[in-house]
Amino acid sequence: MLAKPYGDWTTKDRVNVVLSNPPFGGTEEDGTESNFPAKFRTKETADLFLALIVKILRTNGRAGVVLPDGSLFGEGVKTRIKEELMEKCNLHTIVRLPNGVFSPYTSIKTNLLFFDKGTATKEIWYYELPYPDGIKNFNKTRPININDFDVLKTWWNDRVENEYAWKVSAEEIKAKNYNLDSKNPYEAAENFIAPEKLLAQYQAIENNIKTIQNNIVKTLSEVL
């Protein structure tokens, strides 16, 4: 697909639905990027596929795409592709997948992007898929299962904020130079430690170090 010049994809080539897991972490052969407009030229495969998917979708067409974290926060060409995506499509949902989904092939964190073509993005819902009870990481012996998405399916139609779901306005994303790497605000609040508590912890550690140092000095003095 990437070998075909971007401009040669005409109206008759467009499709209603795209489901894609483009290769990521690799680069294309020299010259492949020249098939794309200058603003989208890069050797990174996942970025080229995302630009092409936006191009080939028909109006009201839908897409679900797997992308690595780097595509969310990357700058330069990545920024221009994300701007194109949000201007031409409604990027309504980003599902942040847990670690180990593609283990043992890669440890790169990944996301599911869902968008419809035809209207610009106004807000993006984020959903951080949790591990099932009793599971701390997906791996070769315990891979992700379709049933692990049941909690997401239950949430999908109601769209309420909770410990796994939050939304961000398009204006906020644009103000951050199209950085789509939004962290779970509920998790951040839960992990927040008050400054006075951090100071107390630091002082306790410092006192413990002083005690150890004094004991070392005392022991050396007795020996010598």
ChimeraX commands (.cxc) that place a marker at each C-alpha (Angstrom):
marker #1 position 0.00,0.00,0.00 radius 0.5
marker #1 position 2.77,2.47,0.86 radius 0.5
marker #1 position 4.44,1.87,-2.49 radius 0.5
marker #1 position 1.50,3.47,-4.28 radius 0.5
marker #1 position 1.83,7.27,-4.50 radius 0.5
marker #1 position -0.45,9.10,-2.06 radius 0.5
marker #1 position -1.94,11.18,-4.87 radius 0.5
marker #1 position -2.90,8.09,-6.88 radius 0.5
marker #1 position -5.48,7.03,-4.29 radius 0.5
marker #1 position -8.62,8.42,-5.90 radius 0.5
marker #1 position -12.28,8.53,-4.85 radius 0.5
marker #1 position -12.96,5.08,-6.32 radius 0.5
marker #1 position -10.25,3.61,-4.06 radius 0.5
marker #1 position -11.84,4.87,-0.85 radius 0.5
marker #1 position -13.35,2.52,1.71 radius 0.5
marker #1 position -15.99,2.62,4.45 radius 0.5
marker #1 position -14.09,0.77,7.17 radius 0.5
marker #1 position -10.43,0.34,8.07 radius 0.5
marker #1 position -9.14,-1.97,10.81 radius 0.5
marker #1 position -5.37,-1.83,10.95 radius 0.5
marker #1 position -2.42,-2.89,13.09 radius 0.5
marker #1 position 0.38,-1.27,11.06 radius 0.5
marker #1 position 3.98,-2.30,11.79 radius 0.5
marker #1 position 5.64,0.05,14.25 radius 0.5
marker #1 position 9.14,0.50,15.56 radius 0.5
marker #1 position 10.57,0.01,12.07 radius 0.5
marker #1 position 11.36,2.15,9.05 radius 0.5
marker #1 position 10.53,1.99,5.37 radius 0.5
marker #1 position 13.03,1.61,2.54 radius 0.5
marker #1 position 14.61,4.74,1.09 radius 0.5
marker #1 position 12.27,6.41,-1.36 radius 0.5
marker #1 position 8.98,5.14,0.09 radius 0.5
marker #1 position 8.37,8.44,1.89 radius 0.5
marker #1 position 8.64,10.28,-1.46 radius 0.5
marker #1 position 5.25,8.77,-2.36 radius 0.5
marker #1 position 3.70,11.11,0.23 radius 0.5
marker #1 position 3.26,14.89,0.36 radius 0.5
marker #1 position 6.27,16.70,1.82 radius 0.5
marker #1 position 4.47,17.48,5.10 radius 0.5
marker #1 position 3.92,13.75,5.76 radius 0.5
marker #1 position 7.30,12.42,4.67 radius 0.5
marker #1 position 8.89,10.08,7.19 radius 0.5
marker #1 position 10.42,6.62,7.14 radius 0.5
marker #1 position 8.35,5.44,10.11 radius 0.5
marker #1 position 5.83,2.88,8.88 radius 0.5
marker #1 position 3.05,3.51,11.41 radius 0.5
marker #1 position 2.98,7.24,10.66 radius 0.5
marker #1 position 2.75,6.69,6.90 radius 0.5
marker #1 position -0.10,4.22,7.37 radius 0.5
marker #1 position -2.03,6.63,9.59 radius 0.5
marker #1 position -1.74,9.41,6.99 radius 0.5
marker #1 position -2.87,6.99,4.28 radius 0.5
marker #1 position -5.83,5.70,6.31 radius 0.5
marker #1 position -7.16,9.24,6.74 radius 0.5
marker #1 position -6.78,9.69,2.98 radius 0.5
marker #1 position -8.59,6.52,1.86 radius 0.5
marker #1 position -11.55,6.67,4.23 radius 0.5
marker #1 position -14.81,7.80,2.66 radius 0.5
marker #1 position -16.88,10.50,4.33 radius 0.5
marker #1 position -18.60,8.85,7.33 radius 0.5
marker #1 position -16.09,6.01,7.07 radius 0.5
marker #1 position -14.86,4.47,10.33 radius 0.5
marker #1 position -11.43,3.31,11.44 radius 0.5
marker #1 position -9.82,1.44,14.31 radius 0.5
marker #1 position -6.01,1.57,14.37 radius 0.5
marker #1 position -3.33,0.22,16.73 radius 0.5
marker #1 position -0.55,2.75,17.36 radius 0.5
marker #1 position 2.40,2.93,19.78 radius 0.5
marker #1 position 2.76,5.60,22.47 radius 0.5
marker #1 position 5.38,7.36,20.34 radius 0.5
marker #1 position 2.77,8.24,17.76 radius 0.5
marker #1 position 0.73,10.00,20.43 radius 0.5
marker #1 position 3.40,12.33,21.81 radius 0.5
marker #1 position 5.84,12.51,18.88 radius 0.5
marker #1 position 6.49,15.84,17.17 radius 0.5
marker #1 position 7.49,17.04,13.71 radius 0.5
marker #1 position 5.84,14.92,11.01 radius 0.5
marker #1 position 3.84,13.12,13.69 radius 0.5
marker #1 position 2.33,16.45,14.77 radius 0.5
marker #1 position 1.28,17.28,11.22 radius 0.5
marker #1 position -0.31,13.86,10.74 radius 0.5
marker #1 position -2.23,14.19,14.02 radius 0.5
marker #1 position -3.40,17.65,12.99 radius 0.5
marker #1 position -4.65,16.21,9.70 radius 0.5
marker #1 position -6.38,13.40,11.58 radius 0.5
marker #1 position -8.17,15.72,14.00 radius 0.5
marker #1 position -9.16,18.26,11.34 radius 0.5
marker #1 position -10.60,15.71,8.91 radius 0.5
marker #1 position -11.86,13.09,11.35 radius 0.5
marker #1 position -13.64,12.82,14.67 radius 0.5
marker #1 position -11.05,11.05,16.80 radius 0.5
marker #1 position -13.62,10.14,19.43 radius 0.5
marker #1 position -11.84,7.44,21.45 radius 0.5
marker #1 position -8.33,6.37,22.43 radius 0.5
marker #1 position -8.06,3.13,24.38 radius 0.5
marker #1 position -4.79,2.95,26.29 radius 0.5
marker #1 position -3.75,-0.69,26.42 radius 0.5
marker #1 position -1.83,-2.14,29.36 radius 0.5
marker #1 position 1.72,-3.48,29.21 radius 0.5
marker #1 position 2.48,-6.83,27.62 radius 0.5
marker #1 position -0.31,-6.87,25.00 radius 0.5
marker #1 position 2.18,-7.75,22.25 radius 0.5
marker #1 position 4.58,-9.70,24.45 radius 0.5
marker #1 position 6.97,-11.36,23.71 radius 0.5
marker #1 position 7.33,-9.63,20.33 radius 0.5
marker #1 position 7.62,-6.11,21.72 radius 0.5
marker #1 position 7.34,-4.30,25.04 radius 0.5
marker #1 position 6.25,-1.04,23.39 radius 0.5
marker #1 position 3.04,0.33,24.91 radius 0.5
marker #1 position 0.17,0.56,22.46 radius 0.5
marker #1 position -3.19,2.26,21.97 radius 0.5
marker #1 position -6.37,1.77,19.97 radius 0.5
marker #1 position -7.52,4.85,18.06 radius 0.5
marker #1 position -11.11,5.02,16.83 radius 0.5
marker #1 position -12.22,7.76,14.44 radius 0.5
marker #1 position -14.88,8.66,11.88 radius 0.5
marker #1 position -14.15,10.78,8.83 radius 0.5
marker #1 position -16.14,13.85,7.89 radius 0.5
marker #1 position -16.21,16.11,10.96 radius 0.5
marker #1 position -13.40,17.64,12.99 radius 0.5
marker #1 position -12.60,16.35,16.48 radius 0.5
marker #1 position -14.21,18.32,19.31 radius 0.5
marker #1 position -13.22,16.10,22.23 radius 0.5
marker #1 position -11.47,12.79,22.78 radius 0.5
marker #1 position -12.51,10.13,25.24 radius 0.5
marker #1 position -9.68,8.14,26.81 radius 0.5
marker #1 position -10.17,4.73,28.34 radius 0.5
marker #1 position -7.34,3.03,30.21 radius 0.5
marker #1 position -8.03,-0.69,29.92 radius 0.5
marker #1 position -7.39,-2.30,33.34 radius 0.5
marker #1 position -5.83,-5.67,33.97 radius 0.5
marker #1 position -8.27,-8.41,34.98 radius 0.5
marker #1 position -8.36,-9.30,38.66 radius 0.5
marker #1 position -5.28,-11.28,39.65 radius 0.5
marker #1 position -3.27,-10.25,36.57 radius 0.5
marker #1 position -0.33,-7.83,36.83 radius 0.5
marker #1 position 0.96,-8.11,33.29 radius 0.5
marker #1 position 0.11,-9.82,30.03 radius 0.5
marker #1 position 2.71,-12.21,28.67 radius 0.5
marker #1 position 3.19,-15.28,26.51 radius 0.5
marker #1 position 1.59,-17.61,29.06 radius 0.5
marker #1 position -1.26,-15.22,29.87 radius 0.5
marker #1 position -1.98,-13.20,26.70 radius 0.5
marker #1 position -4.77,-10.66,26.45 radius 0.5
marker #1 position -8.16,-12.25,25.78 radius 0.5
marker #1 position -11.22,-10.84,24.04 radius 0.5
marker #1 position -13.10,-11.19,27.34 radius 0.5
marker #1 position -10.68,-8.70,28.89 radius 0.5
marker #1 position -12.43,-6.03,26.81 radius 0.5
marker #1 position -15.85,-6.66,28.39 radius 0.5
marker #1 position -15.44,-3.75,30.82 radius 0.5
marker #1 position -14.69,-1.45,27.88 radius 0.5
marker #1 position -17.70,-2.73,25.92 radius 0.5
marker #1 position -19.96,-2.04,28.91 radius 0.5
marker #1 position -18.66,1.52,29.17 radius 0.5
marker #1 position -18.65,2.28,25.43 radius 0.5
marker #1 position -22.27,3.39,24.96 radius 0.5
marker #1 position -22.77,5.24,28.26 radius 0.5
marker #1 position -19.51,7.24,28.17 radius 0.5
marker #1 position -19.24,8.38,31.78 radius 0.5
marker #1 position -16.05,9.46,33.49 radius 0.5
marker #1 position -14.71,7.03,36.06 radius 0.5
marker #1 position -11.39,5.73,37.35 radius 0.5
marker #1 position -10.55,4.40,33.87 radius 0.5
marker #1 position -12.23,6.97,31.60 radius 0.5
marker #1 position -11.78,10.70,31.05 radius 0.5
marker #1 position -12.15,13.19,28.19 radius 0.5
marker #1 position -10.01,15.99,26.82 radius 0.5
marker #1 position -11.15,18.82,24.54 radius 0.5
marker #1 position -9.65,19.27,21.10 radius 0.5
marker #1 position -8.62,22.79,22.08 radius 0.5
marker #1 position -6.53,21.43,24.94 radius 0.5
marker #1 position -4.88,18.91,22.61 radius 0.5
marker #1 position -4.09,21.65,20.07 radius 0.5
marker #1 position -2.64,23.86,22.80 radius 0.5
marker #1 position -0.22,21.04,23.61 radius 0.5
marker #1 position 0.90,20.90,19.95 radius 0.5
marker #1 position -1.34,17.90,19.24 radius 0.5
marker #1 position 0.15,15.78,22.00 radius 0.5
marker #1 position -2.37,12.95,22.42 radius 0.5
marker #1 position -0.50,11.33,25.30 radius 0.5
marker #1 position -3.04,12.13,28.02 radius 0.5
marker #1 position -2.43,10.55,31.42 radius 0.5
marker #1 position -5.23,9.20,33.59 radius 0.5
marker #1 position -6.08,12.15,35.91 radius 0.5
marker #1 position -7.72,9.85,38.45 radius 0.5
marker #1 position -4.61,7.72,38.74 radius 0.5
marker #1 position -2.46,10.83,39.07 radius 0.5
marker #1 position -4.66,12.14,41.88 radius 0.5
marker #1 position -4.57,8.78,43.62 radius 0.5
marker #1 position -0.75,8.68,43.47 radius 0.5
marker #1 position -0.35,12.31,44.54 radius 0.5
marker #1 position 1.67,12.76,47.72 radius 0.5
marker #1 position 1.28,16.01,49.64 radius 0.5
marker #1 position 4.49,18.12,49.81 radius 0.5
marker #1 position 4.57,18.03,53.62 radius 0.5
marker #1 position 4.44,14.22,53.53 radius 0.5
marker #1 position 7.26,14.09,51.00 radius 0.5
marker #1 position 9.31,16.43,53.20 radius 0.5
marker #1 position 8.71,14.24,56.25 radius 0.5
marker #1 position 9.78,11.15,54.27 radius 0.5
marker #1 position 12.92,12.93,53.09 radius 0.5
marker #1 position 13.81,14.04,56.62 radius 0.5
marker #1 position 13.31,10.51,57.94 radius 0.5
marker #1 position 15.63,9.12,55.26 radius 0.5
marker #1 position 18.19,11.84,55.98 radius 0.5
marker #1 position 18.10,11.08,59.72 radius 0.5
marker #1 position 18.51,7.39,59.01 radius 0.5
marker #1 position 21.57,8.11,56.85 radius 0.5
marker #1 position 23.09,10.25,59.61 radius 0.5
marker #1 position 22.53,7.46,62.14 radius 0.5
marker #1 position 24.24,4.93,59.87 radius 0.5
marker #1 position 27.15,7.32,59.27 radius 0.5
marker #1 position 27.57,7.90,63.02 radius 0.5
marker #1 position 27.55,4.14,63.68 radius 0.5
marker #1 position 30.22,3.62,61.01 radius 0.5
marker #1 position 32.41,6.36,62.48 radius 0.5
marker #1 position 31.94,4.90,65.98 radius 0.5
marker #1 position 32.83,1.38,64.83 radius 0.5
marker #1 position 35.93,2.56,62.98 radius 0.5
marker #1 position 37.03,4.59,66.02 radius 0.5
marker #1 position 36.75,1.52,68.26 radius 0.5
marker #1 position 38.67,-0.66,65.83 radius 0.5
marker #1 position 41.44,1.85,65.22 radius 0.5
marker link #1:1,2 radius 0.2
marker link #1:2,3 radius 0.2
marker link #1:3,4 radius 0.2
marker link #1:4,5 radius 0.2
marker link #1:5,6 radius 0.2
marker link #1:6,7 radius 0.2
marker link #1:7,8 radius 0.2
marker link #1:8,9 radius 0.2
marker link #1:9,10 radius 0.2
marker link #1:10,11 radius 0.2
marker link #1:11,12 radius 0.2
marker link #1:12,13 radius 0.2
marker link #1:13,14 radius 0.2
marker link #1:14,15 radius 0.2
marker link #1:15,16 radius 0.2
marker link #1:16,17 radius 0.2
marker link #1:17,18 radius 0.2
marker link #1:18,19 radius 0.2
marker link #1:19,20 radius 0.2
marker link #1:20,21 radius 0.2
marker link #1:21,22 radius 0.2
marker link #1:22,23 radius 0.2
marker link #1:23,24 radius 0.2
marker link #1:24,25 radius 0.2
marker link #1:25,26 radius 0.2
marker link #1:26,27 radius 0.2
marker link #1:27,28 radius 0.2
marker link #1:28,29 radius 0.2
marker link #1:29,30 radius 0.2
marker link #1:30,31 radius 0.2
marker link #1:31,32 radius 0.2
marker link #1:32,33 radius 0.2
marker link #1:33,34 radius 0.2
marker link #1:34,35 radius 0.2
marker link #1:35,36 radius 0.2
marker link #1:36,37 radius 0.2
marker link #1:37,38 radius 0.2
marker link #1:38,39 radius 0.2
marker link #1:39,40 radius 0.2
marker link #1:40,41 radius 0.2
marker link #1:41,42 radius 0.2
marker link #1:42,43 radius 0.2
marker link #1:43,44 radius 0.2
marker link #1:44,45 radius 0.2
marker link #1:45,46 radius 0.2
marker link #1:46,47 radius 0.2
marker link #1:47,48 radius 0.2
marker link #1:48,49 radius 0.2
marker link #1:49,50 radius 0.2
marker link #1:50,51 radius 0.2
marker link #1:51,52 radius 0.2
marker link #1:52,53 radius 0.2
marker link #1:53,54 radius 0.2
marker link #1:54,55 radius 0.2
marker link #1:55,56 radius 0.2
marker link #1:56,57 radius 0.2
marker link #1:57,58 radius 0.2
marker link #1:58,59 radius 0.2
marker link #1:59,60 radius 0.2
marker link #1:60,61 radius 0.2
marker link #1:61,62 radius 0.2
marker link #1:62,63 radius 0.2
marker link #1:63,64 radius 0.2
marker link #1:64,65 radius 0.2
marker link #1:65,66 radius 0.2
marker link #1:66,67 radius 0.2
marker link #1:67,68 radius 0.2
marker link #1:68,69 radius 0.2
marker link #1:69,70 radius 0.2
marker link #1:70,71 radius 0.2
marker link #1:71,72 radius 0.2
marker link #1:72,73 radius 0.2
marker link #1:73,74 radius 0.2
marker link #1:74,75 radius 0.2
marker link #1:75,76 radius 0.2
marker link #1:76,77 radius 0.2
marker link #1:77,78 radius 0.2
marker link #1:78,79 radius 0.2
marker link #1:79,80 radius 0.2
marker link #1:80,81 radius 0.2
marker link #1:81,82 radius 0.2
marker link #1:82,83 radius 0.2
marker link #1:83,84 radius 0.2
marker link #1:84,85 radius 0.2
marker link #1:85,86 radius 0.2
marker link #1:86,87 radius 0.2
marker link #1:87,88 radius 0.2
marker link #1:88,89 radius 0.2
marker link #1:89,90 radius 0.2
marker link #1:90,91 radius 0.2
marker link #1:91,92 radius 0.2
marker link #1:92,93 radius 0.2
marker link #1:93,94 radius 0.2
marker link #1:94,95 radius 0.2
marker link #1:95,96 radius 0.2
marker link #1:96,97 radius 0.2
marker link #1:97,98 radius 0.2
marker link #1:98,99 radius 0.2
marker link #1:99,100 radius 0.2
marker link #1:100,101 radius 0.2
marker link #1:101,102 radius 0.2
marker link #1:102,103 radius 0.2
marker link #1:103,104 radius 0.2
marker link #1:104,105 radius 0.2
marker link #1:105,106 radius 0.2
marker link #1:106,107 radius 0.2
marker link #1:107,108 radius 0.2
marker link #1:108,109 radius 0.2
marker link #1:109,110 radius 0.2
marker link #1:110,111 radius 0.2
marker link #1:111,112 radius 0.2
marker link #1:112,113 radius 0.2
marker link #1:113,114 radius 0.2
marker link #1:114,115 radius 0.2
marker link #1:115,116 radius 0.2
marker link #1:116,117 radius 0.2
marker link #1:117,118 radius 0.2
marker link #1:118,119 radius 0.2
marker link #1:119,120 radius 0.2
marker link #1:120,121 radius 0.2
marker link #1:121,122 radius 0.2
marker link #1:122,123 radius 0.2
marker link #1:123,124 radius 0.2
marker link #1:124,125 radius 0.2
marker link #1:125,126 radius 0.2
marker link #1:126,127 radius 0.2
marker link #1:127,128 radius 0.2
marker link #1:128,129 radius 0.2
marker link #1:129,130 radius 0.2
marker link #1:130,131 radius 0.2
marker link #1:131,132 radius 0.2
marker link #1:132,133 radius 0.2
marker link #1:133,134 radius 0.2
marker link #1:134,135 radius 0.2
marker link #1:135,136 radius 0.2
marker link #1:136,137 radius 0.2
marker link #1:137,138 radius 0.2
marker link #1:138,139 radius 0.2
marker link #1:139,140 radius 0.2
marker link #1:140,141 radius 0.2
marker link #1:141,142 radius 0.2
marker link #1:142,143 radius 0.2
marker link #1:143,144 radius 0.2
marker link #1:144,145 radius 0.2
marker link #1:145,146 radius 0.2
marker link #1:146,147 radius 0.2
marker link #1:147,148 radius 0.2
marker link #1:148,149 radius 0.2
marker link #1:149,150 radius 0.2
marker link #1:150,151 radius 0.2
marker link #1:151,152 radius 0.2
marker link #1:152,153 radius 0.2
marker link #1:153,154 radius 0.2
marker link #1:154,155 radius 0.2
marker link #1:155,156 radius 0.2
marker link #1:156,157 radius 0.2
marker link #1:157,158 radius 0.2
marker link #1:158,159 radius 0.2
marker link #1:159,160 radius 0.2
marker link #1:160,161 radius 0.2
marker link #1:161,162 radius 0.2
marker link #1:162,163 radius 0.2
marker link #1:163,164 radius 0.2
marker link #1:164,165 radius 0.2
marker link #1:165,166 radius 0.2
marker link #1:166,167 radius 0.2
marker link #1:167,168 radius 0.2
marker link #1:168,169 radius 0.2
marker link #1:169,170 radius 0.2
marker link #1:170,171 radius 0.2
marker link #1:171,172 radius 0.2
marker link #1:172,173 radius 0.2
marker link #1:173,174 radius 0.2
marker link #1:174,175 radius 0.2
marker link #1:175,176 radius 0.2
marker link #1:176,177 radius 0.2
marker link #1:177,178 radius 0.2
marker link #1:178,179 radius 0.2
marker link #1:179,180 radius 0.2
marker link #1:180,181 radius 0.2
marker link #1:181,182 radius 0.2
marker link #1:182,183 radius 0.2
marker link #1:183,184 radius 0.2
marker link #1:184,185 radius 0.2
marker link #1:185,186 radius 0.2
marker link #1:186,187 radius 0.2
marker link #1:187,188 radius 0.2
marker link #1:188,189 radius 0.2
marker link #1:189,190 radius 0.2
marker link #1:190,191 radius 0.2
marker link #1:191,192 radius 0.2
marker link #1:192,193 radius 0.2
marker link #1:193,194 radius 0.2
marker link #1:194,195 radius 0.2
marker link #1:195,196 radius 0.2
marker link #1:196,197 radius 0.2
marker link #1:197,198 radius 0.2
marker link #1:198,199 radius 0.2
marker link #1:199,200 radius 0.2
marker link #1:200,201 radius 0.2
marker link #1:201,202 radius 0.2
marker link #1:202,203 radius 0.2
marker link #1:203,204 radius 0.2
marker link #1:204,205 radius 0.2
marker link #1:205,206 radius 0.2
marker link #1:206,207 radius 0.2
marker link #1:207,208 radius 0.2
marker link #1:208,209 radius 0.2
marker link #1:209,210 radius 0.2
marker link #1:210,211 radius 0.2
marker link #1:211,212 radius 0.2
marker link #1:212,213 radius 0.2
marker link #1:213,214 radius 0.2
marker link #1:214,215 radius 0.2
marker link #1:215,216 radius 0.2
marker link #1:216,217 radius 0.2
marker link #1:217,218 radius 0.2
marker link #1:218,219 radius 0.2
marker link #1:219,220 radius 0.2
marker link #1:220,221 radius 0.2
marker link #1:221,222 radius 0.2
marker link #1:222,223 radius 0.2
marker link #1:223,224 radius 0.2
view
